Amino acid sequence: MRVLRRTLMLGMPVALAALTLAASVTAATVGGGSGSAGSFVIGDGNATIGTSVTFWGAQWWKANALSGGLAPAAFKGFANTPETSPACGTSWSTAPGNSSGPPPGPLPELIEVIVSSHITKSGSTISGDTAEVVLVMTNPGYAPDPGHAGTGTVVAVVCGASGGGPT
């Protein structure tokens, strides 16, 4: 009970700070100079608080467990639609690989990340569900090239099956 209470007490200030600092990441589009928004994604098998996660990278599909089966190897971890902050119970879509328009680095210390249970590819469109939204404390080293993985640690649940807000 003592550990749980300490975890909750530490997690709440982090979650509040994250909601104040960054609702989602902003990405620059290639060539046009204008910005477009989107969100990183992790698998629902990786969404437990305290878990180290890979939210962007060439091997995203191997690093993330989804209860609905394997993700397509072409998915690298960034959903460019919808362009608003992620919300539980919605769907998202993106293009394969680097075509998804991931944001330039460095990333904010805390970001909201979509948690998906299934991801599919049809033609040149990859899509998935938003079963949860979690806050991830990012590690240094991210770059918009899938060869430079985006990693971090899940620190709180914003919404979804694990609690922590509206679904």
Buried (B, 14 or more C-beta within 10 A) or exposed (E): EEEEEEEEEEBEEBBEBBBEEBBBBEBBEEEEEEEBBBBBBBBBEBBEBEBEBBBBBBBBBEBBBBEBEEBBBBBBBBBBBBBEBBBBEEEBBBBBBBBBBBBEBEBBBBBBBBBBBBBBBEEEEBBBBBBBBBBBBBBEEBBBBBEEBBBBBBBBBBBBBBEBBEB
